[in-house]
């Protein structure tokens, strides 16, 4: 991904937490998801993203809902109806699955999509998911650390990848098809000190967990310092999740955090992210229907994106 200010979107419908879901999404389904993904592709977005939860415990269902599409199945479906937009798992809780299983799924997705995968990974936070799958919740950070190393090997160019660690050990087991990309980017999600350190030392990029703008400079400084101390010089993509957006004048309540206004006003506000050292922004639009969301996506691509640099 180039060093212009790139922009992507977490898709609606595929996850329906009450923290961000719009009312119209409850009755939406696959056809809506496809049309929105096509609109994102047309509008020049760099990526579209899907979340990952296996099962939601009853205690959390009122807030999180139980609507969480599988990211591999969803991204593969959307790869077939789009042409160029990249496909991000934001984030895959890869510690819930053996790395060879994840590698098989995501390598196939990258192969089928012609090399459009960005693998976003995170530690996870729902204890019951780990317990029912017999994965140690308390050690999920340690599990993720080694899972990233194992995935690096398993998603690399070798037909017979090899990894020898404390948790995972494999060799002489072939997996084809290989990813279309020579190097599948791995972006690490999370804003805790451990997650930021993991992103800096093991990732190709960082996906913050909703850090407000005033927290980003310190986080970015720490990322840079950790990478410099470790002597890591490879390119690194710093992300940010913007405030909710609405292009134009709304005749309905948008919420106090929403950035609203003309395209040039929105672009001016978003350019500040680049000044902070951010390379890609993830945007979300307020909307009351699929058609309104698609309109917002189109206007952003045509009138805001050209003003971001």
C-alpha positions, 0 to 999 in steps of 0.5 A: 500500500502506498504512502498516500493516505489510504482509506478503507471501511469495516463493512456493515451487516456482517457484524452487528454490535450495538456500539455501531450498528445502524437500525436498517442493518437488522433486516439486511442480508447478503444482497445488501452486503454485496451491493455495498462491497461493489460500491466500495470497490467502485469508489476506490477504497483500499480495503473492506473489512470483516470481523471475527467471532465464533460464538457470543455468550448469552451474557454479552449477546444484548450488547454484541448481538450474535450476528458475526459473519465468518470472515473467510467465507464472507471475504471469499464471497465478496472477492468474487463480486469485486475487482480490486479492493483488498480484503482485510480481516479486522481482526481474525482471532487466530489463536482460536485455530491451529495456524495450519488451519488458518493458513489453509483458509487464508492462503486459499482466499488470497489465491482465489482473490488474486492476492488481495488479502490483508490478514488482520489479527488480534488476541480476542476478548471473549472468554467463553469462545476460548473455553469452548474451543479449549484454548487458554484465555489467560495466555491468549497474548502468548498464543497470538505471538507464536501464532503470528510466527507460525502463520508467517511460515505457513503463508510464505512461499514454501509448499512444506512450511516449517515452524518449531515453537513451544505451542505449535510444531510442524514440518513436512506437511504440504499446503497448496494452493500457495498465496498469490502474494509473495508476502501476505501483510499481517496487521496486528490489532489492539491498543493495549501496551502488549498489542502495540508492542506485538504490532511493532515487533511482529506486524506489517501494520497496526490496527488500533482499537478506536484510539481517539486522535489525542492518543495516537501521537503517543502510540505512534511514537512508541511503535517507532521507538520499539521498531528502532530499538529492534533494528526493524527497517521494513515498511510499516502501515500505521492505521487509525479509525476515524470518527463516524462521518456524514457528508452533507447536511443531515436533518436527523441526529448524527451523534455528538462524535460524528464529523459532518459537513461538506466534502472539503471540510471532511477532507481537511479534518481527515488530513490531520491524521496524515500529519500525525503519522497515520498511513491508512484510515478506516472510515464509517458513515452514518446512514438510515438505509443501504441506499444512503450508505452507498451514496455516502461511499460514492461521494467520499470516493469522488469528492473527499478522497482526492482531497486527502493528500 
